[in-house]
Amino acid sequence: MYPHRTSNWRTVSWCAECLCRRRHRIWGRIVPQGNVKRGFFALAEKEVLLVFGTRPEAIKMCPLVLELKRRGHMNVKVCVTGQHREMLQQVLHTFGVVPDYDLHVMKEGQDLYDVTSRVLLGMRDILVQEKPDVVLVHGDTSTAFAACLAAFYAHVPVGHVEAGLRTYDLESPYPEEYNRQAIGISARWHFAPTQAAREHLLREGKDPARIYVTGNTGIDALQTTVRPDYSHPELDWARDSRLLVITAHRRENLGQPMREMFRAIRRIAEDFPNVKAVYPIHLNPLVRQIAAEELQGCDSIHLIEPLPAEDFHNFLKRSYLILTDSGGIQEEAPALGKPVLVMRNTTERPEGVAAGTLKLTGTGEAAIYSACRTLLEDPEAYRLMAQAKNPYGDGTASRQIVDILERELHAQA
């Protein structure tokens, strides 16, 4: 057709203009000319850069990566920052996502200054090289905040996945509440998981035409990870018991709040012979120290290493009850029909509390123990939480987001 030969005569390369002409001819042979959408070829030249760095981000962004690549309409690039190194790799392996860039920001003893500055500087070079048409970030991490700021400096529009979550308390969760509010200021497209999240954005003055209620991509991930034939030695150990799955890691809970959380869990495990608890311990050394001091020595509690996403979701599916201070689990567990006790003083997911899938307990030992005991002793209270309607979507969020991006970028072509 229109080849440009390289020094090796057997190798043929194509310049962008020639390749576009070739695509037109091939497409015209496959599809009747009248059915070819205007702007298709311009859309094919658009680039989407997805940036994430923690395990929860990866769980929720990998389904979006896979959907974008499945469509094949845009050039897709993935940058990971390595904010959570070991746990991030587990998720990437589960979903088969291979990053194009890795900023390797994880350092021993790092703090918020380190993470933010390394991501910001690392993103500068990638944005200059790739010149993406849109940067997609997720949620409220320091990675998302710094990547959004870098895109703003480069005049690249940002799409914010899981937009609009709010507690309006900058200290809880910290620094996540600040991060997501800051991202919301500069993002062009806001992909809100719920109508309540949309209402937050509207009250803040965001353009209604740029806010889309899509559901949460974390629900999409469950379709990949949960298996009916799953087995694990820890599940065999708890087979004839009611299994509690525990997660705890929030920065604002370190210290006395976390000790009280763990003491409540230990009391439950000691007071109820048919209860066993599994806690995949976060890699934070302070969390590990407190967990060892408060939970070790109880035969009904197993402290294990962090689980890959696939394993963890299957643990949730086979649990009786979840106790957590995490964010994403507040959406994932209700989708699996599991009650969730949220060991925090505030939550950015109030629609789950309103729907009855979540109960906010605070971090006090007595309150957590009481809430857990009620669900273990009162079958009706348990049934009401387990059967409450999940407000976080139907597993099609990634498809909806890609539909919107294709439409928006097509309009700009």
C-alpha positions as CSV (number, residue, x, y, z in Angstrom):
1,M,0.0,0.0,0.0
2,Y,2.1,2.9,1.3
3,P,5.1,1.3,2.9
4,H,8.3,3.1,4.0
5,R,11.1,0.5,3.8
6,T,13.7,0.4,6.5
7,S,17.4,-0.6,6.0
8,N,16.2,-4.2,6.2
9,W,14.2,-4.6,3.0
10,R,12.1,-7.4,4.5
11,T,10.8,-5.0,7.3
12,V,8.1,-2.6,6.4
13,S,7.1,0.3,8.7
14,W,4.3,2.7,8.3
15,C,4.1,6.4,9.1
16,A,1.0,7.6,11.0
17,E,-0.6,9.1,7.8
18,C,-0.1,6.0,5.7
19,L,-1.4,3.7,8.5
20,C,-4.5,5.8,8.8
21,R,-5.1,5.5,5.0
22,R,-4.5,1.8,5.2
23,R,-7.0,1.5,8.1
24,H,-9.6,3.3,6.0
25,R,-9.2,0.9,3.1
26,I,-9.3,-2.2,5.4
27,W,-12.2,-0.9,7.4
28,G,-14.1,-0.1,4.2
29,R,-13.8,-3.7,3.0
30,I,-15.1,-5.1,6.2
31,V,-17.9,-2.7,7.0
32,P,-20.1,-1.0,4.5
33,Q,-18.9,2.6,4.1
34,G,-22.2,4.0,5.3
35,N,-21.8,2.2,8.7
36,V,-18.4,3.6,9.5
37,K,-18.7,6.1,12.3
38,R,-17.2,9.5,11.7
39,G,-14.3,10.2,14.0
40,F,-13.4,6.5,14.5
41,F,-9.9,6.9,13.3
42,A,-9.3,10.0,15.3
43,L,-10.6,8.2,18.4
44,A,-8.1,5.3,17.7
45,E,-5.3,7.8,18.0
46,K,-6.4,9.0,21.4
47,E,-4.3,7.9,24.4
48,V,-5.6,7.1,27.9
49,L,-3.1,6.9,30.8
50,L,-4.2,5.1,34.0
51,V,-2.2,5.8,37.1
52,F,-2.5,3.9,40.4
53,G,-0.2,2.6,43.1
54,T,-2.0,0.8,45.9
55,R,-3.7,-2.5,46.1
56,P,-7.2,-1.1,46.5
57,E,-6.7,1.2,43.5
58,A,-5.4,-1.7,41.4
59,I,-8.4,-3.9,42.3
60,K,-10.7,-1.1,41.1
61,M,-8.7,0.1,38.1
62,C,-7.7,-3.2,36.5
63,P,-11.3,-4.0,35.3
64,L,-11.2,-0.6,33.6
65,V,-7.8,-1.3,32.0
66,L,-9.1,-4.6,30.7
67,E,-12.3,-3.1,29.3
68,L,-10.4,-0.3,27.5
69,K,-8.1,-2.9,26.0
70,R,-10.9,-5.2,25.1
71,R,-12.6,-2.4,23.1
72,G,-9.3,-1.6,21.3
73,H,-10.5,1.9,20.3
74,M,-7.8,3.9,22.1
75,N,-4.2,3.6,23.0
76,V,-4.0,2.4,26.6
77,K,-1.0,3.0,28.9
78,V,-0.7,2.0,32.6
79,C,1.6,3.6,35.1
80,V,2.0,2.2,38.6
81,T,3.7,4.1,41.3
82,G,4.5,1.2,43.6
83,Q,3.1,3.0,46.7
84,H,2.2,-0.5,47.9
85,R,4.8,-2.7,46.3
86,E,4.2,-6.3,47.3
87,M,0.4,-6.1,47.5
88,L,0.2,-4.2,44.2
89,Q,2.0,-7.0,42.3
90,Q,-0.4,-9.6,43.6
91,V,-3.4,-7.7,42.1
92,L,-1.6,-7.1,38.7
93,H,-0.9,-10.8,38.5
94,T,-4.5,-11.7,39.3
95,F,-5.9,-9.5,36.5
96,G,-3.0,-10.1,34.0
97,V,-2.2,-6.4,33.7
98,V,1.3,-5.5,32.8
99,P,2.3,-1.8,33.5
100,D,4.0,0.3,30.9
101,Y,5.7,2.4,33.6
102,D,6.7,1.8,37.2
103,L,7.8,4.8,39.2
104,H,9.2,2.6,42.1
105,V,8.3,5.2,44.7
106,M,8.2,2.7,47.6
107,K,11.0,3.3,50.1
108,E,11.5,2.1,53.6
109,G,10.3,4.6,56.1
110,Q,8.6,6.8,53.5
111,D,6.1,9.4,54.5
112,L,3.5,11.5,52.6
113,Y,6.1,14.0,51.5
114,D,8.2,11.3,49.9
115,V,5.3,9.6,48.1
116,T,3.8,12.8,46.8
117,S,7.0,14.3,45.5
118,R,8.2,11.2,43.9
119,V,5.0,10.6,42.0
120,L,4.8,14.2,40.9
121,L,8.3,14.3,39.5
122,G,8.0,10.8,38.0
123,M,4.8,11.7,36.2
124,R,6.3,14.8,34.7
125,D,8.6,12.7,32.5
126,I,5.8,10.3,31.5
127,L,3.4,13.1,30.6
128,V,6.1,14.8,28.4
129,Q,6.8,11.5,26.6
130,E,3.3,10.1,26.2
131,K,1.3,13.3,25.8
132,P,-2.0,11.5,26.8
133,D,-5.4,12.8,26.0
134,V,-6.7,11.9,29.4
135,V,-5.3,10.7,32.7
136,L,-7.5,8.4,34.8
137,V,-6.9,8.3,38.6
138,H,-8.9,6.5,41.3
139,G,-10.2,7.6,44.6
140,D,-8.2,9.3,47.3
141,T,-4.7,8.1,47.6
142,S,-1.5,10.2,47.6
143,T,-0.7,8.6,44.2
144,A,-4.1,9.8,42.8
145,F,-3.6,13.3,44.2
146,A,0.0,13.7,42.9
147,A,-0.9,12.2,39.5
148,C,-3.8,14.6,39.2
149,L,-1.7,17.5,40.1
150,A,1.0,16.5,37.6
151,A,-1.7,16.2,34.8
152,F,-3.0,19.6,35.8
153,Y,0.4,21.1,35.4
154,A,0.7,19.5,32.0
155,H,-2.8,20.7,30.9
156,V,-4.0,17.1,30.5
157,P,-7.7,16.5,31.5
158,V,-8.3,14.1,34.3
159,G,-11.0,11.6,34.8
160,H,-11.7,10.8,38.4
161,V,-12.9,7.2,39.1
162,E,-14.9,6.9,42.3
163,A,-15.5,10.6,42.6
164,G,-17.7,12.4,45.1
165,L,-17.1,10.4,48.3
166,R,-17.0,12.8,51.2
167,T,-16.9,12.9,55.0
168,Y,-16.1,16.7,55.0
169,D,-13.7,16.1,57.9
170,L,-10.1,16.6,56.6
171,E,-8.8,14.6,59.6
172,S,-10.9,11.5,58.9
173,P,-9.9,9.7,56.9
174,Y,-6.5,11.4,56.7
175,P,-5.1,12.4,54.2
176,E,-7.7,10.8,51.9
177,E,-10.5,13.3,52.5
178,Y,-8.2,16.1,51.4
179,N,-6.9,14.2,48.5
180,R,-10.3,13.4,46.9
181,Q,-11.6,17.0,47.4
182,A,-8.4,18.3,45.8
183,I,-8.8,15.9,42.8
184,G,-12.4,17.0,42.4
185,I,-11.4,20.6,41.9
186,S,-9.3,19.9,38.8
187,A,-10.9,16.8,37.3
188,R,-12.8,17.2,34.1
189,W,-14.9,14.1,34.4
190,H,-16.3,12.8,37.6
191,F,-17.3,9.1,37.6
192,A,-19.4,8.9,40.8
193,P,-20.3,5.4,42.2
194,T,-23.7,6.5,43.6
195,Q,-26.3,9.2,43.4
196,A,-25.3,10.5,46.9
197,A,-21.7,11.0,45.6
198,R,-23.1,12.9,42.7
199,E,-25.1,15.1,45.0
200,H,-21.9,16.0,46.9
201,L,-20.3,17.1,43.7
202,L,-23.3,19.2,42.7
203,R,-23.3,21.0,46.0
204,E,-19.6,21.8,45.4
205,G,-20.5,23.5,42.2
206,K,-19.2,20.8,39.7
207,D,-20.7,20.9,36.2
208,P,-23.7,18.5,36.1
209,A,-22.8,17.6,32.5
210,R,-19.4,16.3,33.7
211,I,-20.8,14.1,36.5
212,Y,-21.7,10.5,35.7
213,V,-23.2,7.9,38.1
214,T,-21.6,4.6,37.0
215,G,-21.5,2.4,40.1
216,N,-18.2,1.2,41.5
217,T,-15.6,-0.7,39.5
218,G,-14.8,-2.7,42.6
219,I,-18.0,-4.6,42.0
220,D,-16.8,-5.3,38.4
221,A,-13.6,-6.9,39.9
222,L,-15.6,-9.5,41.8
223,Q,-16.8,-11.0,38.5
224,T,-13.2,-11.9,37.8
225,T,-12.0,-13.0,41.2
226,V,-14.8,-14.9,43.0
227,R,-14.9,-18.7,42.2
228,P,-17.4,-21.4,43.3
229,D,-14.6,-24.0,43.5
230,Y,-12.2,-22.0,45.6
231,S,-10.4,-23.6,48.6
232,H,-7.7,-22.5,51.1
233,P,-6.2,-24.0,54.2
234,E,-7.5,-21.2,56.4
235,L,-11.0,-21.8,55.1
236,D,-10.6,-25.5,55.9
237,W,-9.5,-24.5,59.5
238,A,-12.7,-22.4,59.9
239,R,-15.0,-24.8,58.0
240,D,-17.3,-25.6,60.9
241,S,-17.2,-22.1,62.4
242,R,-18.6,-18.7,61.7
243,L,-15.7,-16.9,60.0
244,L,-14.9,-13.3,60.8
245,V,-12.6,-11.6,58.2
246,I,-10.7,-8.6,59.7
247,T,-8.9,-5.7,58.0
248,A,-7.4,-2.8,59.8
249,H,-4.8,-0.3,58.7
250,R,-6.0,3.3,58.6
251,R,-3.5,5.9,59.6
252,E,-5.9,7.7,61.9
253,N,-6.6,4.5,63.8
254,L,-3.0,3.7,64.7
255,G,-2.3,3.6,68.4
256,Q,-5.0,3.3,71.1
257,P,-8.0,3.2,68.6
258,M,-6.5,0.1,66.9
259,R,-5.7,-1.5,70.2
260,E,-9.4,-1.2,71.2
261,M,-10.5,-2.6,67.9
262,F,-8.3,-5.6,68.3
263,R,-9.3,-6.1,72.0
264,A,-13.0,-6.2,70.9
265,I,-12.2,-8.8,68.3
266,R,-10.2,-10.9,70.8
267,R,-13.1,-10.8,73.3
268,I,-15.5,-12.0,70.6
269,A,-13.2,-14.9,69.6
270,E,-12.8,-15.9,73.2
271,D,-16.5,-15.6,74.1
272,F,-18.0,-17.4,71.1
273,P,-16.6,-21.0,70.7
274,N,-18.1,-21.3,67.2
275,V,-16.3,-18.2,65.9
276,K,-13.0,-18.0,64.2
277,A,-11.2,-14.9,62.8
278,V,-8.7,-14.5,60.1
279,Y,-6.7,-11.2,59.8
280,P,-4.5,-10.7,56.7
281,I,-2.2,-8.2,58.4
282,H,-1.3,-5.0,56.6
283,L,2.5,-4.6,55.9
284,N,2.7,-1.4,57.9
285,P,5.2,-2.2,60.8
286,L,3.1,-0.3,63.3
287,V,0.0,-2.2,62.5
288,R,1.9,-5.5,62.7
289,Q,3.3,-4.6,66.1
290,I,-0.1,-3.7,67.6
291,A,-1.7,-6.8,66.1
292,A,1.0,-9.1,67.5
293,E,0.7,-7.5,71.0
294,E,-3.1,-7.7,71.1
295,L,-4.1,-10.7,69.1
296,Q,-1.4,-13.3,69.2
297,G,-2.0,-16.2,71.6
298,C,-5.7,-16.6,70.8
299,D,-6.2,-20.0,69.2
300,S,-9.4,-18.7,67.4
301,I,-7.6,-15.9,65.6
302,H,-5.1,-16.5,62.8
303,L,-2.8,-13.7,61.7
304,I,-1.7,-14.3,58.1
305,E,0.2,-12.5,55.4
306,P,-1.8,-10.2,53.0
307,L,-3.8,-12.1,50.5
308,P,-3.9,-11.6,46.7
309,A,-7.1,-10.0,45.5
310,E,-8.5,-13.3,44.3
311,D,-8.0,-15.0,47.6
312,F,-9.2,-12.1,49.6
313,H,-12.5,-11.8,47.7
314,N,-13.1,-15.5,48.1
315,F,-12.5,-15.2,51.8
316,L,-15.1,-12.4,51.9
317,K,-17.5,-14.6,50.0
318,R,-17.1,-17.4,52.5
319,S,-17.1,-15.3,55.6
320,Y,-20.0,-14.8,58.1
321,L,-19.1,-11.2,59.0
322,I,-16.5,-8.6,58.1
323,L,-15.0,-6.1,60.5
324,T,-12.9,-3.4,58.7
325,D,-11.7,0.2,58.7
326,S,-11.0,-0.1,54.9
327,G,-12.9,1.7,52.2
328,G,-13.4,-0.6,49.3
329,I,-14.5,-3.5,51.5
330,Q,-17.5,-1.4,52.4
331,E,-18.6,-1.8,48.8
332,E,-17.4,-5.3,48.0
333,A,-18.7,-7.3,51.0
334,P,-22.3,-6.1,50.6
335,A,-22.2,-7.2,46.9
336,L,-21.4,-10.6,48.3
337,G,-24.3,-10.5,50.8
338,K,-22.1,-10.0,53.9
339,P,-22.7,-7.6,56.8
340,V,-19.9,-5.1,57.4
341,L,-19.0,-3.5,60.7
342,V,-17.0,-0.3,59.9
343,M,-14.6,0.3,62.7
344,R,-14.3,4.1,62.1
345,N,-15.9,7.2,63.4
346,T,-16.9,8.5,60.0
347,T,-17.4,6.9,56.5
348,E,-17.4,8.4,53.1
349,R,-19.9,5.7,52.1
350,P,-23.1,6.8,54.0
351,E,-25.3,5.2,51.4
352,G,-24.2,1.8,52.6
353,V,-25.2,2.7,56.1
354,A,-28.5,4.1,54.9
355,A,-29.2,0.9,52.9
356,G,-28.4,-1.2,55.9
357,T,-25.4,-3.1,54.5
358,L,-22.9,-1.3,56.8
359,K,-22.9,-0.4,60.5
360,L,-20.6,2.3,61.7
361,T,-19.3,1.3,65.1
362,G,-16.6,3.8,65.9
363,T,-13.3,2.5,67.3
364,G,-14.2,1.8,70.9
365,E,-13.9,-1.7,72.3
366,A,-17.3,-1.8,73.9
367,A,-19.2,-0.5,70.8
368,I,-17.5,-2.9,68.5
369,Y,-18.0,-5.9,70.8
370,S,-21.7,-5.0,71.2
371,A,-22.3,-4.6,67.5
372,C,-20.6,-7.9,66.7
373,R,-22.3,-9.8,69.4
374,T,-25.7,-8.6,68.2
375,L,-25.1,-10.0,64.7
376,L,-23.8,-13.3,66.2
377,E,-26.8,-13.8,68.5
378,D,-29.7,-12.2,66.6
379,P,-30.5,-14.0,63.3
380,E,-33.1,-11.4,62.3
381,A,-30.6,-8.5,62.7
382,Y,-28.1,-10.5,60.7
383,R,-30.6,-11.3,57.9
384,L,-31.6,-7.7,57.5
385,M,-28.0,-6.6,56.9
386,A,-27.1,-9.6,54.7
387,Q,-30.1,-9.2,52.5
388,A,-30.0,-5.4,52.2
389,K,-29.7,-4.1,48.6
390,N,-26.1,-3.2,47.7
391,P,-26.1,0.5,46.6
392,Y,-22.8,0.4,44.7
393,G,-23.7,-0.8,41.3
394,D,-24.3,-3.9,39.2
395,G,-20.9,-4.8,37.9
396,T,-21.0,-2.6,34.7
397,A,-19.2,0.4,35.9
398,S,-16.1,-0.1,33.7
399,R,-18.3,-0.5,30.6
400,Q,-20.1,2.7,31.4
401,I,-16.9,4.7,32.0
402,V,-15.4,3.5,28.7
403,D,-18.6,4.4,26.9
404,I,-18.5,7.9,28.3
405,L,-14.8,8.3,27.5
406,E,-15.3,7.2,23.9
407,R,-18.2,9.6,23.5
408,E,-16.3,12.5,25.1
409,L,-13.1,12.0,23.3
410,H,-14.9,11.4,20.0
411,A,-16.6,14.8,20.4
412,Q,-13.1,16.3,20.7
413,A,-11.8,14.5,17.6
